């Protein structure tokens, strides 16, 4: 199935590519790209082409010498174990690349998740910035949870502090926010101080399972952190959220990347590029898995109030991140990498660049073809009458 206006093609530079793909499938394709054994003028279009033709390319008659790895291309990341120590190592492996590296491609608010863009029909939609779209998403999370000045809010997954800063600055509430990354904690605390809300925001370097005695909390927010929880720990995550949330009037907001139900079982047993090179220990749930996890983990005490799809908002953000990453690579990212890892060679730096370029295109194609989803789920206590009012 061709995608209008796109010309998917790859150029093979080394015969090693064929052996690598035959032996390693989609992981071999990724490694060949990182090693310059292949190239493409539009890698996203290549992914979209194979996803769109997945039925044909997974049939033995169409496969030829290939195992036709693209039928399993987006079964992104599995973690069979995600205990507390493993979870910390997994977080460090991605988020500790360097704050300078992430700041080189994120918008000034430093939000690393799906934004909410204006509708395409809005005359201002094409001119708005990624920062404006990210702030709109943070405002949406605040509206959904009805954050007010008297609240104590728990955030699971600090990022670089964008939600905590906005919540404390606009409402005057208190925020306790949790991260496993020491790099993130350091920069988040500086950004929080610079925003003038250091007296209302506390950043903890801790696992979400280790917060007993800190709460209880009026509101709980977690924006694209659940992907790091793992299949076996999803119920535990929501059991903890139930335990930390006040029994009267509590509200939670959980935003998460998801995978379609039909591919989940095959996906969760698999391994691919993103698990090995981007998010070790990551795991994408299904929407029904999230809802079941909320219900079972909380023993029915957290009630789903609303589910909103944000999937259509991700591709534009991923394109923006990729463009900024490539534009700033030599000027900002290479010096930061050389300071942290002076042993890196020119070849190492090039592989690093192509790994991230591959990642952005890989995910953009997933959202463009609805092979990946993104949902925002609002939950509340049974007695939470605040959810009856307009957000």
Residue pairs with C-beta under 8 A, 6 or more apart in sequence:
1 49
1 52
1 53
2 49
2 52
3 45
3 48
3 49
3 52
6 42
6 45
6 48
6 49
7 41
7 42
7 45
8 40
8 42
8 45
8 46
8 48
8 49
8 50
9 40
9 41
9 42
9 46
10 38
10 39
10 40
10 46
11 38
11 39
11 40
12 18
12 37
12 38
13 36
13 37
13 38
13 39
14 32
14 35
14 36
14 37
14 38
16 32
16 37
17 28
17 32
17 37
17 38
18 65
20 28
20 29
20 31
20 32
20 37
21 28
21 29
21 32
21 66
21 67
21 69
22 28
22 65
22 66
22 67
24 31
25 67
25 69
25 72
26 69
26 70
26 72
26 73
26 272
26 273
27 69
27 271
27 272
27 273
27 276
28 69
29 38
29 69
30 272
30 273
30 277
30 358
30 362
32 38
33 39
33 40
33 43
33 354
33 358
34 351
34 354
34 355
34 358
35 351
36 350
36 354
40 46
43 357
43 358
43 361
43 362
44 361
44 364
44 365
44 368
45 365
47 70
47 73
47 361
47 362
47 365
47 366
48 365
48 368
48 369
50 57
50 70
50 73
51 70
51 73
51 74
51 365
51 366
51 369
51 371
52 369
54 70
54 71
56 62
57 63
57 68
57 70
57 71
58 68
58 71
62 68
72 266
72 267
72 270
72 272
73 272
73 362
73 371
74 259
74 263
74 267
74 362
74 366
74 371
74 372
75 259
75 263
75 266
75 267
75 268
75 270
75 272
76 259
76 267
76 272
76 274
76 275
76 279
76 282
76 284
76 366
76 372
77 227
77 272
77 274
77 275
77 279
77 281
77 282
77 283
77 284
78 231
78 267
78 268
78 269
78 270
78 271
78 275
78 283
79 86
79 90
79 230
79 231
79 275
79 280
79 281
79 282
79 283
80 230
80 231
80 232
81 230
81 232
82 90
82 228
82 229
82 230
82 232
82 233
82 281
82 283
84 207
84 209
84 210
86 281
87 180
87 207
87 228
87 281
88 180
88 207
89 280
89 281
90 228
90 279
90 280
90 281
90 282
91 179
91 180
91 181
91 228
92 180
92 181
92 182
92 183
93 280
94 278
94 279
94 280
95 102
95 179
95 180
95 181
95 183
95 184
96 181
96 182
96 183
98 183
98 336
98 337
98 340
99 160
99 183
99 184
99 186
99 187
100 332
100 333
100 336
101 332
101 333
101 336
101 337
102 110
102 112
102 160
103 110
104 324
104 325
104 328
104 329
104 332
104 333
104 336
105 321
105 322
105 324
105 325
105 328
106 112
106 160
106 321
106 324
107 129
107 130
107 131
107 134
107 320
108 131
109 131
109 134
109 135
109 138
109 162
110 159
110 160
110 161
110 162
110 187
110 191
111 134
111 137
111 138
111 159
111 160
111 162
111 163
112 159
112 160
112 224
113 134
113 137
113 159
113 223
113 224
113 255
114 137
114 224
114 255
114 257
114 310
114 311
114 313
114 314
114 317
114 374
115 130
115 133
115 134
115 136
115 137
115 313
115 317
116 133
116 136
116 137
116 140
116 310
116 313
117 125
117 128
117 133
117 136
117 313
117 316
118 124
118 125
118 128
118 133
118 136
119 125
130 317
130 320
133 313
133 317
134 162
135 166
137 223
137 310
137 313
138 162
138 163
138 166
139 166
140 376
141 163
141 221
141 223
141 253
141 255
141 376
142 166
142 167
142 170
142 171
143 391
144 251
144 253
144 306
144 376
144 378
144 391
145 153
145 219
145 220
145 221
145 251
145 252
145 253
145 378
146 219
146 251
146 386
146 387
146 389
146 391
147 153
147 167
147 171
147 173
147 219
148 171
148 173
149 171
149 172
149 173
150 173
150 218
151 171
151 173
151 174
151 217
151 218
151 219
152 173
152 174
152 175
152 176
152 215
152 217
152 218
152 219
153 164
153 167
153 173
153 174
153 175
153 176
153 217
153 218
153 219
153 220
153 221
154 175
154 176
154 177
154 178
154 211
154 214
154 215
154 217
154 219
154 220
154 221
154 244
154 245
155 163
155 164
155 167
155 175
155 176
155 177
155 178
155 220
155 221
155 222
155 223
156 178
156 208
156 220
156 221
156 222
156 225
156 241
157 177
157 178
157 179
157 222
157 223
157 224
157 225
157 228
158 164
158 177
158 178
158 179
158 184
158 185
158 188
158 203
159 179
159 184
159 188
159 223
160 184
160 187
160 188
160 191
161 177
161 187
161 188
161 189
161 191
161 192
161 195
161 201
161 203
163 177
163 221
163 223
164 175
164 177
164 188
164 192
164 197
164 201
164 203
165 191
165 192
165 195
165 197
165 201
167 173
167 175
167 221
168 174
168 175
168 192
168 195
168 197
168 200
168 201
169 195
169 196
169 197
172 200
173 200
174 200
174 201
174 202
175 200
175 201
175 202
176 201
176 202
176 204
176 214
176 215
176 217
177 188
177 201
177 202
177 203
177 204
178 203
178 204
178 205
178 206
178 207
178 208
178 211
179 185
179 188
179 203
179 204
179 205
180 205
180 206
180 207
181 205
182 205
185 203
185 205
188 203
189 198
189 203
192 198
192 201
192 203
204 211
204 214
208 225
208 237
208 240
209 236
209 240
211 240
211 244
212 243
214 244
215 244
215 245
215 246
216 244
216 245
216 246
216 247
216 250
217 244
217 245
217 246
217 250
218 245
218 246
218 249
218 250
218 251
219 250
219 251
219 252
219 253
220 241
220 244
220 245
220 250
220 251
220 252
220 253
221 252
221 253
221 254
222 241
222 252
222 253
222 254
222 255
223 253
223 255
224 255
224 256
224 257
224 374
226 234
226 237
226 254
226 256
226 285
226 290
227 256
227 257
227 279
227 282
227 283
227 284
227 285
228 279
228 281
228 282
228 283
229 236
229 237
229 283
230 281
230 283
231 268
231 283
231 285
234 285
234 289
234 290
234 293
234 297
235 293
235 296
235 297
236 297
237 293
237 297
238 293
238 294
238 296
238 297
238 298
238 302
239 297
239 298
240 297
241 252
241 297
241 298
241 302
242 297
242 298
242 299
242 301
242 302
245 252
245 302
245 381
246 381
247 301
247 381
248 381
248 383
249 380
249 381
249 383
249 384
249 385
249 386
250 380
250 381
250 384
251 378
251 379
251 380
251 381
251 384
251 386
251 387
252 302
252 378
252 379
252 380
253 376
253 377
253 378
253 379
254 290
254 294
254 376
254 377
254 379
255 310
255 374
255 375
255 376
255 377
256 284
256 285
256 290
256 374
256 375
256 377
257 284
257 372
257 373
257 374
258 284
258 285
258 286
258 287
258 290
258 372
258 373
258 374
258 375
259 267
259 284
259 285
259 286
259 371
259 372
259 373
260 286
260 370
260 371
260 373
261 286
261 287
261 288
264 286
264 289
267 284
268 283
273 358
273 359
273 362
274 282
274 359
274 362
275 281
275 282
277 355
277 359
278 355
278 359
284 372
285 293
287 307
287 373
287 375
290 375
290 377
291 304
291 307
291 377
294 302
294 304
294 377
294 379
295 302
295 304
301 381
301 382
302 379
302 380
302 381
303 379
303 380
303 381
303 382
304 377
304 378
304 379
305 378
305 379
305 380
305 384
305 387
306 377
306 378
307 375
307 376
307 377
307 378
308 375
308 376
308 377
308 378
309 373
309 374
309 375
310 374
310 375
310 376
311 367
311 370
311 372
311 373
311 374
311 375
312 367
313 374
314 363
314 364
314 367
314 372
314 374
315 364
315 367
315 368
318 360
318 363
318 364
318 367
319 360
319 364
321 360
322 356
322 357
322 360
322 361
322 364
325 333
325 356
325 357
325 360
326 353
326 357
329 353
333 353
334 349
337 344
337 349
337 352
338 344
341 348
344 352
363 372
365 371
366 372
367 373
367 374
378 387
380 386
380 387
